[in-house]
Amino acid sequence: MAAFGPRAGGCRATYHIGSALRFLLELCALAALAVWGAHAGHGPATRAGLALAAPMLAAVVWGAFVAPRARWPVSPPLRLAIELAVFGAAFAGLQAARHPGPAWGFAAAVALDHLLLSVPPRSRPDGRP
């Protein structure tokens, strides 16, 4: 992802659409983790705690390592692993909460977003991006 973008010569519209979709998917992942937490606990206090703690933990990890202004940026392979862990946990959480349709829709949107953000740079006849 970092190798492409408006400054790396990629298609600007595709990159910006992918970035907007990525942000929406991040918010959806937090919501999915909250849904999982609300269904996972055995009592009201446990459910409320998990519904708050799971998305908070994901947001802290994302902000610390993956976000554009991450406190501690990581290498691209580790970044991808963290992204997959958060998005995978959201998918698994929706499945566990018995929402398979939204889970698969979320997974498809994540795959589409990954494709949009990895569009190779365009080359022009004069060699400029």
PyRosetta script that sets phi, psi and omega in degrees:
from pyrosetta import init, pose_from_sequence

init()
pose = pose_from_sequence("MAAFGPRAGGCRATYHIGSALRFLLELCALAALAVWGAHAGHGPATRAGLALAAPMLAAVVWGAFVAPRARWPVSPPLRLAIELAVFGAAFAGLQAARHPGPAWGFAAAVALDHLLLSVPPRSRPDGRP")
pose.set_psi(1, -44.4)
pose.set_omega(1, -175.4)
pose.set_phi(2, -67.0)
pose.set_psi(2, -23.6)
pose.set_omega(2, -178.5)
pose.set_phi(3, -75.4)
pose.set_psi(3, -14.8)
pose.set_omega(3, -178.7)
pose.set_phi(4, -117.9)
pose.set_psi(4, 164.3)
pose.set_omega(4, 179.3)
pose.set_phi(5, 145.8)
pose.set_psi(5, -177.2)
pose.set_omega(5, -175.6)
pose.set_phi(6, -63.3)
pose.set_psi(6, -31.8)
pose.set_omega(6, -179.5)
pose.set_phi(7, -86.0)
pose.set_psi(7, -17.8)
pose.set_omega(7, 179.3)
pose.set_phi(8, -90.6)
pose.set_psi(8, 3.2)
pose.set_omega(8, 176.3)
pose.set_phi(9, 93.9)
pose.set_psi(9, 7.0)
pose.set_omega(9, 179.1)
pose.set_phi(10, -74.0)
pose.set_psi(10, 171.9)
pose.set_omega(10, 178.0)
pose.set_phi(11, -68.1)
pose.set_psi(11, 116.4)
pose.set_omega(11, -174.0)
pose.set_phi(12, -61.9)
pose.set_psi(12, -45.4)
pose.set_omega(12, -177.7)
pose.set_phi(13, -62.5)
pose.set_psi(13, -45.0)
pose.set_omega(13, 179.8)
pose.set_phi(14, -62.1)
pose.set_psi(14, -42.0)
pose.set_omega(14, -179.9)
pose.set_phi(15, -63.8)
pose.set_psi(15, -44.9)
pose.set_omega(15, -178.2)
pose.set_phi(16, -69.2)
pose.set_psi(16, -37.0)
pose.set_omega(16, 175.4)
pose.set_phi(17, -64.4)
pose.set_psi(17, -43.9)
pose.set_omega(17, 178.0)
pose.set_phi(18, -62.8)
pose.set_psi(18, -38.8)
pose.set_omega(18, 178.8)
pose.set_phi(19, -66.8)
pose.set_psi(19, -41.6)
pose.set_omega(19, 177.8)
pose.set_phi(20, -64.9)
pose.set_psi(20, -42.9)
pose.set_omega(20, 177.9)
pose.set_phi(21, -63.0)
pose.set_psi(21, -39.5)
pose.set_omega(21, 179.6)
pose.set_phi(22, -59.9)
pose.set_psi(22, -44.0)
pose.set_omega(22, 179.4)
pose.set_phi(23, -62.2)
pose.set_psi(23, -43.7)
pose.set_omega(23, 177.7)
pose.set_phi(24, -62.8)
pose.set_psi(24, -38.3)
pose.set_omega(24, 178.6)
pose.set_phi(25, -67.3)
pose.set_psi(25, -35.2)
pose.set_omega(25, 176.1)
pose.set_phi(26, -61.9)
pose.set_psi(26, -43.9)
pose.set_omega(26, 178.2)
pose.set_phi(27, -65.5)
pose.set_psi(27, -40.2)
pose.set_omega(27, 177.7)
pose.set_phi(28, -63.9)
pose.set_psi(28, -37.1)
pose.set_omega(28, 178.4)
pose.set_phi(29, -63.3)
pose.set_psi(29, -42.4)
pose.set_omega(29, 177.9)
pose.set_phi(30, -63.0)
pose.set_psi(30, -42.4)
pose.set_omega(30, 178.5)
pose.set_phi(31, -64.0)
pose.set_psi(31, -41.5)
pose.set_omega(31, 179.6)
pose.set_phi(32, -63.1)
pose.set_psi(32, -39.6)
pose.set_omega(32, 178.1)
pose.set_phi(33, -67.1)
pose.set_psi(33, -34.4)
pose.set_omega(33, 176.2)
pose.set_phi(34, -67.1)
pose.set_psi(34, -39.9)
pose.set_omega(34, 177.4)
pose.set_phi(35, -62.1)
pose.set_psi(35, -44.4)
pose.set_omega(35, 177.9)
pose.set_phi(36, -58.7)
pose.set_psi(36, -47.1)
pose.set_omega(36, -178.9)
pose.set_phi(37, -60.3)
pose.set_psi(37, -37.8)
pose.set_omega(37, -179.8)
pose.set_phi(38, -69.1)
pose.set_psi(38, -21.0)
pose.set_omega(38, 179.1)
pose.set_phi(39, -101.7)
pose.set_psi(39, -15.7)
pose.set_omega(39, -169.9)
pose.set_phi(40, -85.9)
pose.set_psi(40, -31.2)
pose.set_omega(40, -174.6)
pose.set_phi(41, -74.1)
pose.set_psi(41, 165.5)
pose.set_omega(41, -179.3)
pose.set_phi(42, -97.3)
pose.set_psi(42, -13.7)
pose.set_omega(42, 178.2)
pose.set_phi(43, -139.9)
pose.set_psi(43, 169.1)
pose.set_omega(43, -177.4)
pose.set_phi(44, -60.3)
pose.set_psi(44, -39.2)
pose.set_omega(44, -179.4)
pose.set_phi(45, -68.2)
pose.set_psi(45, -41.8)
pose.set_omega(45, 178.8)
pose.set_phi(46, -65.1)
pose.set_psi(46, -43.2)
pose.set_omega(46, 179.1)
pose.set_phi(47, -62.3)
pose.set_psi(47, -45.6)
pose.set_omega(47, 179.3)
pose.set_phi(48, -63.5)
pose.set_psi(48, -41.4)
pose.set_omega(48, 178.9)
pose.set_phi(49, -62.3)
pose.set_psi(49, -45.9)
pose.set_omega(49, 179.1)
pose.set_phi(50, -68.1)
pose.set_psi(50, -35.8)
pose.set_omega(50, 179.6)
pose.set_phi(51, -65.5)
pose.set_psi(51, -27.0)
pose.set_omega(51, 176.9)
pose.set_phi(52, -91.0)
pose.set_psi(52, -42.0)
pose.set_omega(52, -173.2)
pose.set_phi(53, -72.5)
pose.set_psi(53, -40.7)
pose.set_omega(53, -176.7)
pose.set_phi(54, -61.5)
pose.set_psi(54, -51.0)
pose.set_omega(54, 178.3)
pose.set_phi(55, -67.9)
pose.set_psi(55, -31.3)
pose.set_omega(55, 178.3)
pose.set_phi(56, -64.6)
pose.set_psi(56, -43.7)
pose.set_omega(56, 178.7)
pose.set_phi(57, -62.4)
pose.set_psi(57, -44.4)
pose.set_omega(57, 178.9)
pose.set_phi(58, -62.1)
pose.set_psi(58, -41.0)
pose.set_omega(58, -179.9)
pose.set_phi(59, -65.6)
pose.set_psi(59, -39.2)
pose.set_omega(59, 178.9)
pose.set_phi(60, -65.6)
pose.set_psi(60, -45.8)
pose.set_omega(60, 179.6)
pose.set_phi(61, -62.8)
pose.set_psi(61, -45.2)
pose.set_omega(61, -178.9)
pose.set_phi(62, -62.1)
pose.set_psi(62, -47.5)
pose.set_omega(62, -178.8)
pose.set_phi(63, -64.9)
pose.set_psi(63, -34.0)
pose.set_omega(63, -178.0)
pose.set_phi(64, -76.4)
pose.set_psi(64, -32.9)
pose.set_omega(64, -171.1)
pose.set_phi(65, -123.1)
pose.set_psi(65, -25.7)
pose.set_omega(65, -169.1)
pose.set_phi(66, -113.3)
pose.set_psi(66, -32.9)
pose.set_omega(66, -175.2)
pose.set_phi(67, -56.8)
pose.set_psi(67, 155.1)
pose.set_omega(67, 179.3)
pose.set_phi(68, -54.6)
pose.set_psi(68, -35.0)
pose.set_omega(68, 177.2)
pose.set_phi(69, -109.0)
pose.set_psi(69, 46.0)
pose.set_omega(69, -177.0)
pose.set_phi(70, -59.8)
pose.set_psi(70, 142.6)
pose.set_omega(70, 178.8)
pose.set_phi(71, -64.0)
pose.set_psi(71, -41.7)
pose.set_omega(71, 179.6)
pose.set_phi(72, -128.5)
pose.set_psi(72, 84.7)
pose.set_omega(72, -179.8)
pose.set_phi(73, -61.0)
pose.set_psi(73, 145.0)
pose.set_omega(73, -178.5)
pose.set_phi(74, -117.3)
pose.set_psi(74, 171.1)
pose.set_omega(74, 179.2)
pose.set_phi(75, -65.6)
pose.set_psi(75, 154.9)
pose.set_omega(75, -179.7)
pose.set_phi(76, -54.1)
pose.set_psi(76, -41.5)
pose.set_omega(76, 179.0)
pose.set_phi(77, -64.6)
pose.set_psi(77, -39.9)
pose.set_omega(77, 179.3)
pose.set_phi(78, -70.0)
pose.set_psi(78, -36.7)
pose.set_omega(78, 176.6)
pose.set_phi(79, -60.0)
pose.set_psi(79, -46.0)
pose.set_omega(79, 178.8)
pose.set_phi(80, -61.8)
pose.set_psi(80, -40.4)
pose.set_omega(80, 179.3)
pose.set_phi(81, -63.3)
pose.set_psi(81, -40.7)
pose.set_omega(81, 179.2)
pose.set_phi(82, -67.9)
pose.set_psi(82, -43.0)
pose.set_omega(82, 177.2)
pose.set_phi(83, -58.1)
pose.set_psi(83, -46.7)
pose.set_omega(83, 179.2)
pose.set_phi(84, -63.3)
pose.set_psi(84, -36.9)
pose.set_omega(84, 178.9)
pose.set_phi(85, -64.8)
pose.set_psi(85, -45.1)
pose.set_omega(85, -179.0)
pose.set_phi(86, -68.5)
pose.set_psi(86, -49.1)
pose.set_omega(86, -179.8)
pose.set_phi(87, -66.2)
pose.set_psi(87, -36.9)
pose.set_omega(87, 177.3)
pose.set_phi(88, -65.8)
pose.set_psi(88, -38.7)
pose.set_omega(88, 177.0)
pose.set_phi(89, -65.0)
pose.set_psi(89, -38.3)
pose.set_omega(89, 177.6)
pose.set_phi(90, -64.0)
pose.set_psi(90, -44.1)
pose.set_omega(90, 177.7)
pose.set_phi(91, -60.6)
pose.set_psi(91, -49.6)
pose.set_omega(91, -179.3)
pose.set_phi(92, -63.2)
pose.set_psi(92, -37.4)
pose.set_omega(92, 178.7)
pose.set_phi(93, -63.9)
pose.set_psi(93, -42.6)
pose.set_omega(93, 177.2)
pose.set_phi(94, -65.3)
pose.set_psi(94, -39.1)
pose.set_omega(94, 176.8)
pose.set_phi(95, -62.6)
pose.set_psi(95, -45.3)
pose.set_omega(95, -178.7)
pose.set_phi(96, -65.6)
pose.set_psi(96, -29.8)
pose.set_omega(96, 178.7)
pose.set_phi(97, -85.1)
pose.set_psi(97, 9.0)
pose.set_omega(97, 177.6)
pose.set_phi(98, 63.8)
pose.set_psi(98, 46.1)
pose.set_omega(98, 174.2)
pose.set_phi(99, -126.2)
pose.set_psi(99, 66.2)
pose.set_omega(99, -175.2)
pose.set_phi(100, -66.2)
pose.set_psi(100, -35.0)
pose.set_omega(100, 179.9)
pose.set_phi(101, -61.1)
pose.set_psi(101, -54.4)
pose.set_omega(101, 176.4)
pose.set_phi(102, -61.3)
pose.set_psi(102, -33.1)
pose.set_omega(102, 179.6)
pose.set_phi(103, -63.1)
pose.set_psi(103, -46.8)
pose.set_omega(103, -179.4)
pose.set_phi(104, -71.0)
pose.set_psi(104, -33.8)
pose.set_omega(104, 174.9)
pose.set_phi(105, -63.5)
pose.set_psi(105, -41.2)
pose.set_omega(105, 176.8)
pose.set_phi(106, -62.5)
pose.set_psi(106, -45.4)
pose.set_omega(106, 179.5)
pose.set_phi(107, -61.2)
pose.set_psi(107, -41.1)
pose.set_omega(107, 178.2)
pose.set_phi(108, -64.9)
pose.set_psi(108, -40.3)
pose.set_omega(108, 179.0)
pose.set_phi(109, -66.2)
pose.set_psi(109, -37.7)
pose.set_omega(109, 176.9)
pose.set_phi(110, -63.4)
pose.set_psi(110, -43.3)
pose.set_omega(110, 178.6)
pose.set_phi(111, -63.3)
pose.set_psi(111, -43.7)
pose.set_omega(111, 178.0)
pose.set_phi(112, -61.7)
pose.set_psi(112, -42.9)
pose.set_omega(112, 179.2)
pose.set_phi(113, -62.3)
pose.set_psi(113, -41.4)
pose.set_omega(113, 178.7)
pose.set_phi(114, -61.0)
pose.set_psi(114, -40.3)
pose.set_omega(114, 177.8)
pose.set_phi(115, -65.4)
pose.set_psi(115, -43.1)
pose.set_omega(115, -179.5)
pose.set_phi(116, -62.8)
pose.set_psi(116, -39.0)
pose.set_omega(116, -177.9)
pose.set_phi(117, -81.8)
pose.set_psi(117, -6.4)
pose.set_omega(117, 179.2)
pose.set_phi(118, -113.8)
pose.set_psi(118, 22.8)
pose.set_omega(118, 176.7)
pose.set_phi(119, -65.3)
pose.set_psi(119, 127.0)
pose.set_omega(119, -178.6)
pose.set_phi(120, -67.1)
pose.set_psi(120, 156.7)
pose.set_omega(120, 179.4)
pose.set_phi(121, -61.2)
pose.set_psi(121, 147.1)
pose.set_omega(121, 175.3)
pose.set_phi(122, -82.3)
pose.set_psi(122, 146.1)
pose.set_omega(122, 174.5)
pose.set_phi(123, -113.2)
pose.set_psi(123, 137.8)
pose.set_omega(123, 179.5)
pose.set_phi(124, -105.2)
pose.set_psi(124, 158.9)
pose.set_omega(124, -177.8)
pose.set_phi(125, -58.5)
pose.set_psi(125, -28.9)
pose.set_omega(125, -179.7)
pose.set_phi(126, -86.9)
pose.set_psi(126, 3.9)
pose.set_omega(126, 175.9)
pose.set_phi(127, 88.8)
pose.set_psi(127, -6.8)
pose.set_omega(127, 179.2)
pose.set_phi(128, -83.2)
pose.set_psi(128, 152.3)
pose.set_omega(128, 177.4)
pose.set_phi(129, -70.1)
pose.dump_pdb("model.pdb")
